[in-house]
Amino acid sequence: MSVNRHRRFTKPVMPLDLVRRHLEPGPVVLVTSAHGSSRNVMTLGWQTVMEFSPSLVGCMISAANHSFELIRQSGSCVINVPPASLIDTVVGIGNISGADVDKFETFGLTTEPGVEVAAPSIAECFASFECRISDDRLVTSHNFFIFEVVRATAARLARPSRTLHYTGDGVFMISGRRVDRSALFDPRML
């Protein structure tokens, strides 16, 4: 018989609007979009991997965001993963509308043309995923896009880049020490 020696937690009830502080696992990303002569970059604090092959990513993008219609009209975007060192740029991009200013120019971001989509990628981000809308059935009711990654690029780094993770109320966590437990996994589950 085994004895449970793991710490147990007392968990008081918390406000439901604070749940995100515990469930926001993915990094903050910069989503670029373009349609016609318009382009934009927006900060997105939540996305989720939905399938591995094909590579599907779900994103909730508010209909009030300038990028919403650009993505809807073009059917595509690029999900760019910034390093933690871009935290002030990430916040700045999230605080202004691309309908009013060219955020690429305002924040000194270098754009690189998309190969599979019209939207540019951002050279200052260490990974960029060109995406097309795979499923838009939840866009009207929930502003939820399901994208298929159609091209992926990522820098080969000597050590993993630290990423930003938004927990709400203007507070971020920065990814920390990596712990490798791959030897414990069934190879089919990696």
Summary of the structure (lengths in Angstrom):
residues: 190
radius of gyration: 18.3
end to end distance: 30.1
largest distance: 67.9
contacts: 492
relative contact order: 0.19
helix: 22%
strand: 33%
